[in-house]
Amino acid sequence: MLILGLEASNDIIIILLLLSLVLLLFYILSYKFLRYFLFLFDAEKIHKISFIFLKLLFSIPSSLSFWKHFFTTKNKSLERTVFGLNFDNPVGLAAGFDKDAEIFDGLDTFGFGFVEIGTVTPLAQDGNPKPRLFRLKKDHAVINRMGFNNDGVEAVVSRLRRKKSNIIIGGNIGKNKLTPNDKAINDYEICFEKLFNYVDYFVVNVSSPNTPGLRELQDKEPLTKLLKRLQEINIDKYKPKPILLKIAPDLTNSQLDDIIQIIDETGLEGVVATNTTINRDNLITTNEDVKNIGNGGLSGKPLKDRSTEVIKYLSEKSNSSFSIIGVGGISSANDAKEKLDAGADLVQIYTGFIYEGPSLVKKINLDLIKNN
Ligand SMILES: Cc1cc2nc3c(=O)[nH]c(=O)nc-3n(C[C@H](O)[C@H](O)[C@H](O)COP(=O)(O)O)c2cc1C
């Protein structure tokens, strides 16, 4: 029976291996074909299934170097030193994809120079009711109102402890939905302390539109208080970590001026610009369809120009006195170049990764080598 059981499990492994091989060939030969199939199903379900598939793929060590060969590029000209960290290349995976630090170790297989995990909150929480993730195919965009669904900081730390790769990890931190804003500092402190030994840099997220009241923390007074407190804790450490602030694309120029002043005052290392937008202008998707989806943050192509504008404004007005990670609507090498030309030191992708597939990272890096 035991032998029969073993044979059966061997068969399953072989079938799974073949299946992953076939799917990966589709990835490489035609992600568009695979996308057509994937986009027939509910967006969040597909995200979950893709995770199971990726976990399976990343658990086969010998296959990792094989796929790495297809998806990664190494070149001296891609290397960057930003906020004291040495990046192999400037293209990262944005927060929200690997919220719970489940697959970060394998993600350098796809050529990412860094991965931002989170947003992590002190306690685990379910997030908003489903459905909460919607594709706007005609716009190459996504609307999400996930609401910081995550396993909580303890679970995330227990996974980060087992890190095997050298990939740079950013820890994106937030507050629990039930924590009132006047107690928010406490939540950020808990996440900061618990993640400190396991991430390379921090991102303070006060810009998600999906946690009620969160964006009010971007106001001058509460934001200064929050960042000063985190810096106090940081400076007391033997080796402080870079802290960045993630901002919304919906801020006015005068609010951006405040942000520059606050960064200067608190000595933060930089800004992640930008999060998703609540703006719904100039979409190809009909007003009625957009209305039916309801609230949430819009990401992808329609966000590209505004996010570049914010990066340019911050970079020019601050005389590049802090680092900028540019994110929002990057779906081609040209889009990434546009962000870097506007003043970004590094870039991140999320929605473009869903629409264009994993080869996007290599495309961007090859283009950067060519234009160097
Ligand atoms: C489904 C989804 C979940 C996200 N979750 C988070 C999150 O938890 N924390 C965060 O800072 N940003 C989150 N983001 C925002 C992205 O990190 C990024 O800033 C934004 O999507 C713009 O980039 P893109 O146009 O390349 O997607 C999320 C985005 C999406 C699409």
The ligand as an SDF file (V2000), in Angstrom:
LIG
                    3D

 31 33  0  0  0  0  0  0  0  0999 V2000
   -4.8090   44.6470   -6.1730 C   0  0  0  0  0  0  0  0  0  0  0  0
   -3.9110   45.7110   -5.6760 C   0  0  0  0  0  0  0  0  0  0  0  0
   -3.5600   45.7310   -4.3280 C   0  0  0  0  0  0  0  0  0  0  0  0
   -2.7100   46.7200   -3.8500 C   0  0  0  0  0  0  0  0  0  0  0  0
   -2.3770   46.7120   -2.5320 N   0  0  0  0  0  0  0  0  0  0  0  0
   -1.5130   47.6490   -2.0620 C   0  0  0  0  0  0  0  0  0  0  0  0
   -1.1030   47.6280   -0.7070 C   0  0  0  0  0  0  0  0  0  0  0  0
   -1.4860   46.7740    0.0840 O   0  0  0  0  0  0  0  0  0  0  0  0
   -0.2520   48.6260   -0.2920 N   0  0  0  0  0  0  0  0  0  0  0  0
    0.2260   49.5870   -1.1260 C   0  0  0  0  0  0  0  0  0  0  0  0
    1.0100   50.4390   -0.7030 O   0  0  0  0  0  0  0  0  0  0  0  0
   -0.1360   49.6150   -2.4270 N   0  0  0  0  0  0  0  0  0  0  0  0
   -0.9800   48.6700   -2.9110 C   0  0  0  0  0  0  0  0  0  0  0  0
   -1.3460   48.7010   -4.2240 N   0  0  0  0  0  0  0  0  0  0  0  0
   -0.8640   49.8110   -5.0800 C   0  0  0  0  0  0  0  0  0  0  0  0
    0.3650   49.4240   -5.8900 C   0  0  0  0  0  0  0  0  0  0  0  0
    1.4580   49.1120   -5.0630 O   0  0  0  0  0  0  0  0  0  0  0  0
    0.7670   50.5650   -6.8460 C   0  0  0  0  0  0  0  0  0  0  0  0
    1.1540   51.6800   -6.0800 O   0  0  0  0  0  0  0  0  0  0  0  0
   -0.3700   50.9830   -7.7700 C   0  0  0  0  0  0  0  0  0  0  0  0
   -1.1060   49.8750   -8.1950 O   0  0  0  0  0  0  0  0  0  0  0  0
    0.1330   51.7280   -9.0090 C   0  0  0  0  0  0  0  0  0  0  0  0
    0.9840   50.9210   -9.7780 O   0  0  0  0  0  0  0  0  0  0  0  0
    0.5070   50.0930  -11.0760 P   0  0  0  0  0  0  0  0  0  0  0  0
   -0.2330   51.0460  -11.9550 O   0  0  0  0  0  0  0  0  0  0  0  0
    1.7730   49.5540  -11.6860 O   0  0  0  0  0  0  0  0  0  0  0  0
   -0.3770   49.0100  -10.5820 O   0  0  0  0  0  0  0  0  0  0  0  0
   -2.1950   47.7170   -4.7290 C   0  0  0  0  0  0  0  0  0  0  0  0
   -2.5560   47.6710   -6.0810 C   0  0  0  0  0  0  0  0  0  0  0  0
   -3.3820   46.6990   -6.5610 C   0  0  0  0  0  0  0  0  0  0  0  0
   -3.7340   46.6890   -8.0340 C   0  0  0  0  0  0  0  0  0  0  0  0
  1  2  1  0
  2  3  1  0
  2 30  2  0
  3  4  2  0
  4  5  1  0
  4 28  1  0
  5  6  2  0
  6  7  1  0
  6 13  1  0
  7  8  2  0
  7  9  1  0
  9 10  1  0
 10 11  2  0
 10 12  1  0
 12 13  2  0
 13 14  1  0
 14 15  1  0
 14 28  1  0
 15 16  1  0
 16 17  1  0
 16 18  1  0
 18 19  1  0
 18 20  1  0
 20 21  1  0
 20 22  1  0
 22 23  1  0
 23 24  1  0
 24 25  2  0
 24 26  1  0
 24 27  1  0
 28 29  2  0
 29 30  1  0
 30 31  1  0
M  END
$$$$
